[in-house]
């Protein structure tokens, strides 16, 4: 077994994509007459897209469009926004480069689907950076369940307790901690006073 590894989340940590998710969700759900506004999107931050759709369907059920089609529309819109407007989060690329200089195995553990992962990594020129890339879309449960982190550690060949995770969301932190990993929280500026980060 390798002694240590670093595992990164993606959305909101490597790339400033959370505003794109909010924008896409508002656009798509409003078109279905779901009264979603941007401030409500934080309720589902860190969930897989299919879980976001299920969350709002349970509260504002619509007709005529399947949940899977709604999720696909959101993902496609986010992909468009990332490809045209995406920017790396401050210090993200430099942190990855430092880990590379230290010869640490690198993993990516995200709630996003593979198609969006590819768009983000291409946008940030990180296509060949990670030794392992895992999407919670392939797991039975998404974050805050630890599955995607446990899968990533297993594929890296590193015990979870020897991994350090970088996360920006509460659900992501819970996921990493539930996998018995050390976690470095990098919350968005507007969320840094959230007392839940102190509890974790």
C-alpha positions in Angstrom: 0.0 0.0 0.0 1.1 3.6 -0.8 1.7 5.7 2.3 -0.5 8.7 1.4 -2.7 10.2 -1.3 -4.7 13.4 -1.9 -8.2 13.4 -3.2 -10.0 16.4 -4.6 -13.6 17.3 -5.0 -14.3 19.2 -8.3 -17.3 21.6 -8.4 -16.7 24.7 -6.3 -13.2 23.5 -5.3 -11.2 23.1 -8.6 -13.5 25.2 -10.7 -15.9 28.0 -9.9 -18.9 26.1 -11.2 -21.4 26.4 -8.4 -22.9 29.6 -9.9 -23.3 27.6 -13.1 -25.2 24.9 -11.4 -27.4 27.5 -9.7 -28.0 29.3 -13.0 -28.8 26.0 -14.9 -31.1 24.7 -12.2 -33.1 28.0 -12.0 -33.4 28.1 -15.8 -34.5 24.5 -16.2 -36.8 24.3 -13.2 -38.4 27.7 -13.9 -39.2 26.4 -17.4 -41.1 23.6 -15.7 -42.9 26.2 -13.5 -41.0 25.1 -10.4 -40.6 28.4 -8.4 -36.9 27.9 -7.7 -34.7 30.9 -7.2 -31.0 31.1 -6.7 -30.9 31.4 -2.9 -32.8 28.0 -2.7 -30.0 26.2 -4.6 -27.8 25.9 -1.5 -30.3 23.4 -0.1 -29.0 20.8 -2.6 -25.3 21.8 -2.8 -23.1 18.7 -3.0 -25.8 16.3 -4.2 -25.8 14.5 -7.4 -27.8 16.1 -10.2 -30.4 13.3 -10.1 -30.8 13.7 -6.4 -31.3 17.5 -6.9 -34.0 16.8 -9.4 -35.7 14.3 -7.0 -35.5 16.8 -4.2 -37.4 19.5 -6.0 -39.8 17.1 -7.7 -40.9 15.9 -4.2 -41.7 19.6 -3.3 -43.0 20.9 -6.7 -44.0 17.9 -8.8 -44.3 18.6 -12.5 -45.8 16.7 -15.4 -44.7 16.0 -19.0 -40.9 15.7 -18.5 -39.1 12.8 -16.8 -36.7 13.5 -14.0 -33.9 11.9 -16.0 -34.6 14.3 -18.8 -34.6 17.3 -16.4 -31.2 16.1 -15.0 -29.8 15.8 -18.5 -30.9 19.3 -19.4 -29.2 20.7 -16.3 -26.0 18.9 -16.9 -25.9 20.0 -20.5 -26.4 23.6 -19.6 -23.7 23.4 -16.9 -21.3 21.9 -19.4 -22.0 24.8 -21.8 -21.3 27.4 -19.1 -18.1 25.6 -17.9 -16.8 25.4 -21.5 -17.4 29.1 -22.2 -17.0 30.8 -18.8 -15.3 28.3 -16.4 -12.3 29.6 -14.3 -10.2 27.7 -11.8 -10.7 28.5 -8.1 -7.9 30.6 -6.6 -5.0 28.3 -5.6 -6.5 25.1 -7.0 -4.0 24.5 -9.8 -1.1 25.5 -7.6 -2.2 23.1 -4.9 -2.3 20.3 -7.4 1.1 21.2 -8.7 2.5 21.1 -5.1 1.1 17.6 -4.6 2.7 16.5 -7.9 6.0 17.9 -6.8 5.6 15.8 -3.6 4.9 12.8 -5.8 1.6 12.1 -4.1 -1.0 10.0 -5.9 -3.9 12.2 -6.8 -7.6 11.3 -7.0 -10.7 13.1 -8.0 -14.0 12.3 -6.2 -17.0 14.2 -7.5 -20.7 14.1 -7.6 -20.7 15.2 -11.2 -21.1 12.8 -14.1 -18.2 11.7 -16.3 -19.3 13.9 -19.2 -19.0 17.0 -17.1 -15.7 15.9 -15.5 -14.2 15.7 -19.0 -15.4 19.2 -19.8 -14.0 20.7 -16.6 -10.6 18.9 -16.8 -10.2 20.0 -20.5 -11.1 23.6 -19.5 -8.5 23.6 -16.7 -5.9 21.7 -18.7 -5.9 19.0 -16.1 -6.7 16.1 -18.4 -3.7 13.9 -17.4 -3.4 15.1 -13.8 -5.3 12.5 -11.7 -4.3 8.9 -11.2 -7.9 8.0 -10.4 -11.2 9.7 -11.3 -14.4 8.7 -9.6 -17.9 9.9 -10.1 -20.6 9.4 -7.5 -23.0 8.9 -10.5 -21.7 5.3 -10.6 -22.3 4.7 -6.9 -25.6 3.5 -5.3 -25.4 6.6 -3.0 -23.9 10.0 -3.6 -22.4 12.4 -1.1 -22.7 12.7 1.9 -22.4 8.9 1.7 -18.7 7.9 1.7 -18.9 5.6 -1.3 -17.2 7.7 -3.9 -14.3 8.5 -1.5 -13.9 4.8 -0.5 -13.9 3.8 -4.1 -11.3 6.4 -5.0 -9.0 5.3 -2.2 -9.4 1.7 -3.1 -8.5 2.4 -6.7 -5.5 4.4 -5.6 -4.3 1.6 -3.4 -4.2 3.8 -0.4 -6.0 3.1 3.0 -8.7 5.8 3.5 -7.1 6.9 6.8 -3.9 7.8 4.8 -5.9 10.0 2.4 -6.4 13.8 2.7 -9.5 15.1 1.0 -10.1 18.7 -0.2 -13.8 19.7 -0.1 -15.9 22.9 -0.3 -19.4 21.7 0.8 -20.8 20.4 4.0 -22.1 17.2 2.3 -18.7 16.6 0.7 -16.9 17.0 4.1 -19.3 14.6 5.7 -18.6 12.2 2.9 -14.8 12.4 3.3 -15.0 12.2 7.1 -17.3 9.2 6.9 -14.7 7.5 4.8 -12.2 8.0 7.7 -10.2 10.6 5.8 -8.7 13.8 6.9 -10.4 16.6 5.2 -9.3 20.2 4.4 -12.4 22.4 4.1 -12.3 25.2 1.6 -15.7 26.8 1.8 -16.9 29.6 -0.5 -16.2 33.0 1.0 -19.9 33.6 1.7 -20.2 30.4 3.6 -17.1 30.6 5.8 -19.2 31.8 8.8 -21.4 28.7 8.6 -21.1 27.1 12.1 -21.4 23.6 10.6 -17.9 23.8 9.3 -16.6 24.3 12.8 -18.4 21.1 13.9 -16.6 19.1 11.3 
